[in-house]
Amino acid sequence: MTLDEELTSVPVPRSLAKRRADARQRLETGFQLWLATGSDGRGAHLIPVAYVWDGSVLYTATFAGSRTVLNAKAHPRIRVALGETADVVMIDASASTVEVADIDDDIAERYAKVSTDPRTAPAGRFVYLRLRPRRIQVWNGFHERVGRTVMLDGRWLESAVD
């Protein structure tokens, strides 16, 4: 392939509006993500989990005594990835825990459709994590590195910042 052919074969980056719409679509229709937490001295910790999206917050559940929950309580800044490496929605979020008995019924019902239902486990075994997005980035290749941020400080953007 010649340089001219290579340059003309680069896809055109999606607009900010299209990336925002694609991120929302993936959040609304997906149900699996990678959840990364960190802790002092133990490094990053990454797990695959199911999730539900309520339009502004992601919810997932895991074992109450897990490293993920311990990390999230100590350092509530987490990172989430949806999709594939060549087409990703990357989310930086703040995490908080919600006891199983305190979760909204609609969230619990929706979550039970995509994963193990924490309500059926012995009390105290599971906890929900509420993940409130602070920054969302969307890209599907190097050509979309510029303009990848679609949410900043918890607000969907109307104009590019990067």
Backbone as JSON Lines, residues from 0, in Angstrom:
{"i":0,"aa":"M","n":[0.85,-1.17,0.0],"ca":[0.0,0.0,0.0],"c":[0.9,1.23,0.0]}
{"i":1,"aa":"T","n":[0.57,2.18,-0.85],"ca":[1.34,3.43,-0.9],"c":[0.88,4.36,0.21]}
{"i":2,"aa":"L","n":[1.66,5.38,0.49],"ca":[1.3,6.35,1.52],"c":[-0.02,7.02,1.18]}
{"i":3,"aa":"D","n":[-0.23,7.4,-0.08],"ca":[-1.49,8.03,-0.48],"c":[-2.68,7.11,-0.22]}
{"i":4,"aa":"E","n":[-2.52,5.82,-0.55],"ca":[-3.6,4.86,-0.31],"c":[-3.86,4.71,1.18]}
{"i":5,"aa":"E","n":[-2.79,4.68,1.97],"ca":[-2.94,4.54,3.41],"c":[-3.67,5.75,4.01]}
{"i":6,"aa":"L","n":[-3.3,6.94,3.58],"ca":[-3.93,8.14,4.11],"c":[-5.4,8.23,3.71]}
{"i":7,"aa":"T","n":[-5.74,7.82,2.51],"ca":[-7.13,7.89,2.07],"c":[-7.97,6.76,2.65]}
{"i":8,"aa":"S","n":[-7.33,5.73,3.21],"ca":[-8.09,4.62,3.78],"c":[-8.45,4.86,5.25]}
{"i":9,"aa":"V","n":[-7.94,5.94,5.84],"ca":[-8.25,6.25,7.24],"c":[-9.71,6.68,7.32]}
{"i":10,"aa":"P","n":[-10.49,6.04,8.18],"ca":[-11.89,6.42,8.31],"c":[-12.03,7.85,8.82]}
{"i":11,"aa":"V","n":[-13.15,8.46,8.5],"ca":[-13.45,9.8,8.98],"c":[-13.94,9.67,10.42]}
{"i":12,"aa":"P","n":[-13.39,10.47,11.35],"ca":[-13.84,10.4,12.74],"c":[-15.32,10.76,12.88]}
{"i":13,"aa":"R","n":[-16.0,10.11,13.8],"ca":[-17.4,10.45,14.08],"c":[-17.46,11.82,14.75]}
{"i":14,"aa":"S","n":[-18.54,12.48,14.57],"ca":[-18.76,13.76,15.24],"c":[-18.96,13.53,16.74]}
{"i":15,"aa":"L","n":[-18.84,14.58,17.51],"ca":[-19.09,14.49,18.95],"c":[-20.51,14.01,19.22]}
{"i":16,"aa":"A","n":[-21.47,14.54,18.48],"ca":[-22.87,14.14,18.66],"c":[-23.05,12.65,18.37]}
{"i":17,"aa":"K","n":[-22.41,12.16,17.33],"ca":[-22.53,10.74,16.98],"c":[-21.86,9.87,18.05]}
{"i":18,"aa":"R","n":[-20.7,10.28,18.52],"ca":[-20.02,9.52,19.58],"c":[-20.86,9.5,20.87]}
{"i":19,"aa":"R","n":[-21.44,10.65,21.21],"ca":[-22.31,10.72,22.38],"c":[-23.48,9.75,22.24]}
{"i":20,"aa":"A","n":[-24.1,9.76,21.07],"ca":[-25.23,8.87,20.81],"c":[-24.8,7.41,20.86]}
{"i":21,"aa":"D","n":[-23.63,7.12,20.3],"ca":[-23.12,5.74,20.31],"c":[-22.82,5.28,21.74]}
{"i":22,"aa":"A","n":[-22.28,6.18,22.56],"ca":[-22.0,5.83,23.96],"c":[-23.3,5.53,24.7]}
{"i":23,"aa":"R","n":[-24.3,6.38,24.51],"ca":[-25.6,6.15,25.17],"c":[-26.23,4.84,24.7]}
{"i":24,"aa":"Q","n":[-26.13,4.58,23.41],"ca":[-26.69,3.34,22.86],"c":[-26.02,2.13,23.49]}
{"i":25,"aa":"R","n":[-24.7,2.16,23.6],"ca":[-23.98,1.03,24.19],"c":[-24.33,0.87,25.67]}
{"i":26,"aa":"L","n":[-24.42,1.98,26.39],"ca":[-24.8,1.92,27.8],"c":[-26.2,1.34,27.98]}
{"i":27,"aa":"E","n":[-27.12,1.72,27.12],"ca":[-28.51,1.29,27.23],"c":[-28.73,-0.15,26.8]}
{"i":28,"aa":"T","n":[-27.95,-0.63,25.84],"ca":[-28.19,-1.96,25.29],"c":[-27.22,-3.02,25.79]}
{"i":29,"aa":"G","n":[-26.1,-2.61,26.35],"ca":[-25.12,-3.57,26.85],"c":[-25.45,-4.05,28.25]}
{"i":30,"aa":"F","n":[-24.69,-5.05,28.71],"ca":[-24.88,-5.51,30.08],"c":[-23.6,-6.08,30.69]}
{"i":31,"aa":"Q","n":[-22.47,-5.96,29.99],"ca":[-21.2,-6.44,30.53],"c":[-20.13,-5.38,30.39]}
{"i":32,"aa":"L","n":[-19.26,-5.29,31.4],"ca":[-18.18,-4.31,31.37],"c":[-16.98,-4.84,32.13]}
{"i":33,"aa":"W","n":[-15.86,-4.15,31.94],"ca":[-14.65,-4.38,32.72],"c":[-14.59,-3.28,33.75]}
{"i":34,"aa":"L","n":[-14.37,-3.63,35.02],"ca":[-14.33,-2.69,36.13],"c":[-12.95,-2.73,36.76]}
{"i":35,"aa":"A","n":[-12.26,-1.59,36.75],"ca":[-10.92,-1.5,37.33],"c":[-10.94,-0.63,38.58]}
{"i":36,"aa":"T","n":[-10.33,-1.14,39.64],"ca":[-10.16,-0.4,40.87],"c":[-8.68,-0.43,41.23]}
{"i":37,"aa":"G","n":[-8.29,0.42,42.15],"ca":[-6.9,0.44,42.59],"c":[-6.83,0.63,44.09]}
{"i":38,"aa":"S","n":[-5.66,0.28,44.64],"ca":[-5.45,0.46,46.07],"c":[-4.0,0.81,46.32]}
{"i":39,"aa":"D","n":[-3.73,1.34,47.49],"ca":[-2.37,1.68,47.85],"c":[-1.53,0.42,47.96]}
{"i":40,"aa":"G","n":[-0.49,0.35,47.15],"ca":[0.47,-0.73,47.27],"c":[0.1,-2.06,46.67]}
{"i":41,"aa":"R","n":[-1.11,-2.23,46.19],"ca":[-1.52,-3.52,45.64],"c":[-1.75,-3.47,44.14]}
{"i":42,"aa":"G","n":[-1.65,-2.3,43.55],"ca":[-1.82,-2.17,42.12],"c":[-3.27,-2.21,41.68]}
{"i":43,"aa":"A","n":[-3.44,-2.24,40.37],"ca":[-4.78,-2.23,39.79],"c":[-5.43,-3.61,39.92]}
{"i":44,"aa":"H","n":[-6.75,-3.61,39.97],"ca":[-7.53,-4.84,40.04],"c":[-8.65,-4.71,39.0]}
{"i":45,"aa":"L","n":[-8.79,-5.72,38.16],"ca":[-9.72,-5.67,37.04],"c":[-10.62,-6.89,37.05]}
{"i":46,"aa":"I","n":[-11.95,-6.68,36.95],"ca":[-12.89,-7.79,36.9],"c":[-13.95,-7.55,35.83]}
{"i":47,"aa":"P","n":[-14.47,-8.63,35.23],"ca":[-15.62,-8.5,34.34],"c":[-16.9,-8.63,35.17]}
{"i":48,"aa":"V","n":[-17.86,-7.76,34.93],"ca":[-19.12,-7.8,35.66],"c":[-20.28,-7.42,34.75]}
{"i":49,"aa":"A","n":[-21.46,-7.81,35.17],"ca":[-22.69,-7.37,34.51],"c":[-23.06,-6.0,35.07]}
{"i":50,"aa":"Y","n":[-23.9,-5.27,34.33],"ca":[-24.34,-3.96,34.81],"c":[-25.72,-3.65,34.27]}
{"i":51,"aa":"V","n":[-26.34,-2.66,34.89],"ca":[-27.53,-2.01,34.34],"c":[-27.29,-0.5,34.39]}
{"i":52,"aa":"W","n":[-27.92,0.21,33.5],"ca":[-27.78,1.65,33.34],"c":[-29.14,2.27,33.55]}
{"i":53,"aa":"D","n":[-29.23,3.29,34.4],"ca":[-30.53,3.93,34.64],"c":[-30.69,5.25,33.9]}
{"i":54,"aa":"G","n":[-29.77,5.53,32.97],"ca":[-29.8,6.78,32.22],"c":[-28.77,7.78,32.69]}
{"i":55,"aa":"S","n":[-28.26,7.58,33.92],"ca":[-27.22,8.47,34.42],"c":[-26.19,7.76,35.3]}
{"i":56,"aa":"V","n":[-26.52,6.56,35.79],"ca":[-25.65,5.83,36.7],"c":[-25.62,4.36,36.3]}
{"i":57,"aa":"L","n":[-24.43,3.75,36.42],"ca":[-24.27,2.31,36.22],"c":[-24.38,1.62,37.58]}
{"i":58,"aa":"Y","n":[-25.0,0.43,37.59],"ca":[-25.07,-0.39,38.79],"c":[-24.53,-1.77,38.47]}
{"i":59,"aa":"T","n":[-23.73,-2.3,39.38],"ca":[-23.26,-3.66,39.29],"c":[-23.27,-4.22,40.71]}
{"i":60,"aa":"A","n":[-23.0,-5.5,40.85],"ca":[-22.95,-6.11,42.19],"c":[-21.8,-7.11,42.22]}
{"i":61,"aa":"T","n":[-21.24,-7.27,43.41],"ca":[-20.18,-8.25,43.61],"c":[-20.13,-8.6,45.09]}
{"i":62,"aa":"F","n":[-19.24,-9.51,45.43],"ca":[-19.13,-9.96,46.82],"c":[-18.74,-8.8,47.73]}
{"i":63,"aa":"A","n":[-19.41,-8.68,48.85],"ca":[-19.21,-7.56,49.77],"c":[-17.78,-7.48,50.28]}
{"i":64,"aa":"G","n":[-17.11,-8.6,50.47],"ca":[-15.75,-8.61,50.99],"c":[-14.68,-8.71,49.92]}
{"i":65,"aa":"S","n":[-15.05,-8.5,48.67],"ca":[-14.1,-8.67,47.57],"c":[-13.09,-7.54,47.52]}
{"i":66,"aa":"R","n":[-12.0,-7.8,46.86],"ca":[-10.97,-6.78,46.67],"c":[-11.55,-5.58,45.92]}
{"i":67,"aa":"T","n":[-12.43,-5.83,44.97],"ca":[-13.07,-4.74,44.23],"c":[-13.8,-3.79,45.17]}
{"i":68,"aa":"V","n":[-14.61,-4.33,46.05],"ca":[-15.39,-3.5,46.97],"c":[-14.47,-2.8,47.97]}
{"i":69,"aa":"L","n":[-13.5,-3.52,48.5],"ca":[-12.55,-2.9,49.44],"c":[-11.8,-1.75,48.76]}
{"i":70,"aa":"N","n":[-11.35,-1.97,47.53],"ca":[-10.67,-0.9,46.79],"c":[-11.59,0.29,46.55]}
{"i":71,"aa":"A","n":[-12.83,0.02,46.12],"ca":[-13.77,1.09,45.8],"c":[-14.12,1.91,47.04]}
{"i":72,"aa":"K","n":[-14.19,1.26,48.18],"ca":[-14.47,2.0,49.42],"c":[-13.29,2.88,49.8]}
{"i":73,"aa":"A","n":[-12.07,2.36,49.64],"ca":[-10.87,3.12,50.02],"c":[-10.52,4.19,48.99]}
{"i":74,"aa":"H","n":[-10.75,3.88,47.73],"ca":[-10.41,4.77,46.62],"c":[-11.57,4.74,45.62]}
{"i":75,"aa":"P","n":[-12.57,5.57,45.81],"ca":[-13.8,5.46,45.0],"c":[-13.68,5.88,43.55]}
{"i":76,"aa":"R","n":[-12.51,6.29,43.11],"ca":[-12.34,6.58,41.68],"c":[-12.07,5.27,40.96]}
{"i":77,"aa":"I","n":[-12.93,4.92,40.02],"ca":[-12.8,3.66,39.29],"c":[-12.81,3.95,37.79]}
{"i":78,"aa":"R","n":[-12.48,2.92,37.02],"ca":[-12.53,3.02,35.56],"c":[-13.29,1.82,35.02]}
{"i":79,"aa":"V","n":[-14.11,2.09,34.02],"ca":[-14.94,1.09,33.38],"c":[-14.67,1.1,31.89]}
{"i":80,"aa":"A","n":[-14.66,-0.07,31.27],"ca":[-14.53,-0.16,29.81],"c":[-15.65,-1.03,29.27]}
{"i":81,"aa":"L","n":[-16.3,-0.54,28.23],"ca":[-17.33,-1.29,27.5],"c":[-16.87,-1.43,26.06]}
{"i":82,"aa":"G","n":[-17.1,-2.57,25.48],"ca":[-16.76,-2.77,24.09],"c":[-15.44,-3.46,23.91]}
{"i":83,"aa":"E","n":[-14.9,-3.3,22.71],"ca":[-13.65,-3.94,22.34],"c":[-12.55,-2.9,22.27]}
{"i":84,"aa":"T","n":[-11.3,-3.36,22.2],"ca":[-10.18,-2.42,22.16],"c":[-10.24,-1.51,20.94]}
{"i":85,"aa":"A","n":[-10.84,-1.97,19.86],"ca":[-10.92,-1.17,18.64],"c":[-12.19,-0.32,18.58]}
{"i":86,"aa":"D","n":[-13.06,-0.44,19.58],"ca":[-14.29,0.35,19.61],"c":[-14.76,0.39,21.06]}
{"i":87,"aa":"V","n":[-14.29,1.39,21.8],"ca":[-14.43,1.38,23.25],"c":[-15.17,2.6,23.78]}
{"i":88,"aa":"V","n":[-15.87,2.38,24.88],"ca":[-16.41,3.46,25.71],"c":[-15.68,3.32,27.04]}
{"i":89,"aa":"M","n":[-14.87,4.32,27.38],"ca":[-14.06,4.31,28.6],"c":[-14.68,5.32,29.57]}
{"i":90,"aa":"I","n":[-14.96,4.85,30.79],"ca":[-15.67,5.69,31.76],"c":[-14.86,5.8,33.04]}
{"i":91,"aa":"D","n":[-14.6,7.03,33.46],"ca":[-14.05,7.3,34.78],"c":[-15.24,7.67,35.65]}
{"i":92,"aa":"A","n":[-15.38,7.01,36.79],"ca":[-16.57,7.2,37.61],"c":[-16.21,7.23,39.09]}
{"i":93,"aa":"S","n":[-17.13,7.74,39.87],"ca":[-17.01,7.65,41.32],"c":[-17.92,6.51,41.76]}
{"i":94,"aa":"A","n":[-17.4,5.71,42.7],"ca":[-18.11,4.52,43.15],"c":[-18.61,4.7,44.58]}
{"i":95,"aa":"S","n":[-19.77,4.17,44.83],"ca":[-20.29,4.08,46.19],"c":[-21.03,2.75,46.31]}
{"i":96,"aa":"T","n":[-21.17,2.27,47.53],"ca":[-21.84,1.0,47.74],"c":[-23.3,1.23,48.13]}
{"i":97,"aa":"V","n":[-24.12,0.25,47.75],"ca":[-25.53,0.25,48.12],"c":[-25.84,-1.15,48.64]}
{"i":98,"aa":"E","n":[-26.36,-1.23,49.84],"ca":[-26.73,-2.53,50.4],"c":[-27.86,-3.13,49.58]}
{"i":99,"aa":"V","n":[-27.88,-4.44,49.51],"ca":[-28.89,-5.14,48.71],"c":[-30.29,-4.73,49.13]}
{"i":100,"aa":"A","n":[-30.54,-4.62,50.41],"ca":[-31.87,-4.26,50.9],"c":[-32.26,-2.83,50.52]}
{"i":101,"aa":"D","n":[-31.27,-1.99,50.19],"ca":[-31.54,-0.58,49.9],"c":[-31.6,-0.24,48.41]}
{"i":102,"aa":"I","n":[-31.36,-1.22,47.54],"ca":[-31.34,-0.95,46.1],"c":[-32.76,-0.73,45.58]}
{"i":103,"aa":"D","n":[-32.92,0.15,44.65],"ca":[-34.21,0.4,44.02],"c":[-34.73,-0.9,43.39]}
{"i":104,"aa":"D","n":[-36.0,-1.18,43.55],"ca":[-36.59,-2.42,43.04],"c":[-36.4,-2.6,41.54]}
{"i":105,"aa":"D","n":[-36.56,-1.51,40.78],"ca":[-36.38,-1.58,39.33],"c":[-34.96,-1.99,38.97]}
{"i":106,"aa":"I","n":[-33.96,-1.4,39.63],"ca":[-32.56,-1.75,39.38],"c":[-32.33,-3.21,39.73]}
{"i":107,"aa":"A","n":[-32.82,-3.66,40.88],"ca":[-32.64,-5.05,41.3],"c":[-33.26,-6.02,40.3]}
{"i":108,"aa":"E","n":[-34.45,-5.72,39.82],"ca":[-35.12,-6.6,38.85],"c":[-34.35,-6.64,37.53]}
{"i":109,"aa":"R","n":[-33.93,-5.49,37.05],"ca":[-33.17,-5.45,35.8],"c":[-31.83,-6.16,35.94]}
{"i":110,"aa":"Y","n":[-31.17,-5.97,37.08],"ca":[-29.88,-6.62,37.3],"c":[-30.04,-8.14,37.35]}
{"i":111,"aa":"A","n":[-31.1,-8.61,37.97],"ca":[-31.34,-10.06,38.08],"c":[-31.54,-10.71,36.71]}
{"i":112,"aa":"K","n":[-31.91,-9.93,35.7],"ca":[-32.08,-10.46,34.35],"c":[-30.77,-10.66,33.61]}
{"i":113,"aa":"V","n":[-29.68,-10.0,34.08],"ca":[-28.4,-10.09,33.37],"c":[-27.31,-10.78,34.19]}
{"i":114,"aa":"S","n":[-27.6,-11.1,35.46],"ca":[-26.58,-11.72,36.31],"c":[-27.25,-12.44,37.47]}
{"i":115,"aa":"T","n":[-26.44,-12.96,38.36],"ca":[-26.94,-13.57,39.59],"c":[-27.68,-12.52,40.4]}
{"i":116,"aa":"D","n":[-28.8,-12.9,40.98],"ca":[-29.61,-11.96,41.74],"c":[-29.09,-11.9,43.18]}
{"i":117,"aa":"P","n":[-28.46,-10.79,43.58],"ca":[-27.94,-10.67,44.95],"c":[-29.0,-10.83,46.03]}
{"i":118,"aa":"R","n":[-30.25,-10.59,45.7],"ca":[-31.33,-10.69,46.69],"c":[-31.57,-12.13,47.12]}
{"i":119,"aa":"T","n":[-31.1,-13.1,46.33],"ca":[-31.31,-14.51,46.67],"c":[-30.17,-15.09,47.5]}
{"i":120,"aa":"A","n":[-29.13,-14.34,47.71],"ca":[-27.97,-14.79,48.5],"c":[-28.18,-14.47,49.97]}
{"i":121,"aa":"P","n":[-27.44,-15.15,50.85],"ca":[-27.52,-14.8,52.27],"c":[-27.22,-13.33,52.51]}
{"i":122,"aa":"A","n":[-27.88,-12.74,53.48],"ca":[-27.7,-11.32,53.79],"c":[-26.22,-11.01,54.02]}
{"i":123,"aa":"G","n":[-25.77,-9.9,53.44],"ca":[-24.4,-9.45,53.63],"c":[-23.38,-10.04,52.68]}
{"i":124,"aa":"R","n":[-23.8,-10.99,51.86],"ca":[-22.84,-11.63,50.94],"c":[-22.48,-10.75,49.75]}
{"i":125,"aa":"F","n":[-23.47,-10.03,49.23],"ca":[-23.27,-9.16,48.07],"c":[-23.51,-7.7,48.45]}
{"i":126,"aa":"V","n":[-23.02,-6.82,47.61],"ca":[-23.3,-5.41,47.7],"c":[-23.36,-4.87,46.27]}
{"i":127,"aa":"Y","n":[-24.21,-3.89,46.06],"ca":[-24.24,-3.21,44.76],"c":[-23.22,-2.09,44.77]}
{"i":128,"aa":"L","n":[-22.66,-1.82,43.61],"ca":[-21.81,-0.65,43.41],"c":[-22.55,0.31,42.5]}
{"i":129,"aa":"R","n":[-22.66,1.55,42.94],"ca":[-23.25,2.62,42.13],"c":[-22.07,3.37,41.52]}
{"i":130,"aa":"L","n":[-22.02,3.42,40.2],"ca":[-20.91,4.03,39.47],"c":[-21.42,5.26,38.74]}
{"i":131,"aa":"R","n":[-21.05,6.43,39.25],"ca":[-21.52,7.69,38.68],"c":[-20.45,8.24,37.73]}
{"i":132,"aa":"P","n":[-20.72,8.23,36.41],"ca":[-19.72,8.71,35.45],"c":[-19.32,10.16,35.67]}
{"i":133,"aa":"R","n":[-18.03,10.41,35.61],"ca":[-17.48,11.77,35.68],"c":[-16.91,12.18,34.32]}
{"i":134,"aa":"R","n":[-16.29,11.2,33.63],"ca":[-15.75,11.44,32.28],"c":[-16.02,10.2,31.45]}
{"i":135,"aa":"I","n":[-16.46,10.42,30.21],"ca":[-16.65,9.32,29.26],"c":[-15.89,9.67,28.0]}
{"i":136,"aa":"Q","n":[-15.13,8.7,27.52],"ca":[-14.4,8.85,26.26],"c":[-14.83,7.73,25.31]}
{"i":137,"aa":"V","n":[-14.9,8.06,24.03],"ca":[-15.36,7.12,23.01],"c":[-14.43,7.22,21.81]}
{"i":138,"aa":"W","n":[-13.91,6.07,21.38],"ca":[-13.13,6.05,20.14],"c":[-13.1,4.66,19.56]}
{"i":139,"aa":"N","n":[-12.9,4.6,18.24],"ca":[-12.82,3.3,17.56],"c":[-11.6,3.22,16.65]}
{"i":140,"aa":"G","n":[-10.53,3.82,17.08],"ca":[-9.28,3.76,16.34],"c":[-8.48,5.02,16.55]}
{"i":141,"aa":"F","n":[-7.24,4.98,16.1],"ca":[-6.34,6.12,16.28],"c":[-6.9,7.38,15.64]}
{"i":142,"aa":"H","n":[-7.63,7.23,14.55],"ca":[-8.2,8.39,13.87],"c":[-9.21,9.15,14.74]}
{"i":143,"aa":"E","n":[-9.69,8.53,15.83],"ca":[-10.64,9.19,16.71],"c":[-10.03,9.6,18.06]}
{"i":144,"aa":"R","n":[-8.73,9.63,18.11],"ca":[-8.07,10.04,19.37],"c":[-8.45,11.48,19.73]}
{"i":145,"aa":"V","n":[-8.49,12.36,18.78],"ca":[-8.91,13.74,19.02],"c":[-10.44,13.76,19.12]}
{"i":146,"aa":"G","n":[-10.95,14.47,20.09],"ca":[-12.39,14.6,20.24],"c":[-13.05,13.42,20.91]}
{"i":147,"aa":"R","n":[-12.29,12.62,21.63],"ca":[-12.83,11.39,22.22],"c":[-13.66,11.61,23.47]}
{"i":148,"aa":"T","n":[-13.49,12.74,24.17],"ca":[-14.23,12.98,25.4],"c":[-15.64,13.48,25.07]}
{"i":149,"aa":"V","n":[-16.65,12.75,25.56],"ca":[-18.04,13.11,25.3],"c":[-18.76,13.54,26.58]}
{"i":150,"aa":"M","n":[-18.16,13.24,27.75],"ca":[-18.69,13.69,29.03],"c":[-17.52,14.16,29.87]}
{"i":151,"aa":"L","n":[-17.72,15.25,30.58],"ca":[-16.69,15.78,31.47],"c":[-17.38,16.36,32.7]}
{"i":152,"aa":"D","n":[-16.85,16.08,33.87],"ca":[-17.43,16.54,35.13],"c":[-18.89,16.13,35.25]}
{"i":153,"aa":"G","n":[-19.21,14.95,34.73],"ca":[-20.57,14.41,34.84],"c":[-21.59,15.0,33.9]}
{"i":154,"aa":"R","n":[-21.14,15.83,32.92],"ca":[-22.07,16.44,31.97],"c":[-21.71,16.07,30.54]}
{"i":155,"aa":"W","n":[-22.72,15.7,29.77],"ca":[-22.51,15.42,28.35],"c":[-22.07,16.71,27.67]}
{"i":156,"aa":"L","n":[-21.06,16.61,26.83],"ca":[-20.49,17.8,26.17],"c":[-21.25,18.15,24.9]}
{"i":157,"aa":"E","n":[-21.27,19.45,24.61],"ca":[-21.85,19.96,23.37],"c":[-20.77,20.37,22.4]}
{"i":158,"aa":"S","n":[-19.53,20.54,22.9],"ca":[-18.4,20.88,22.02],"c":[-17.16,20.14,22.51]}
{"i":159,"aa":"A","n":[-16.25,19.91,21.59],"ca":[-15.06,19.11,21.88],"c":[-14.13,19.83,22.85]}
{"i":160,"aa":"V","n":[-13.46,19.04,23.7],"ca":[-12.48,19.59,24.64],"c":[-11.07,19.01,24.42]}
{"i":161,"aa":"D","n":[-10.96,17.98,23.6],"ca":[-9.64,17.39,23.34],"c":[-9.44,17.1,21.87]}
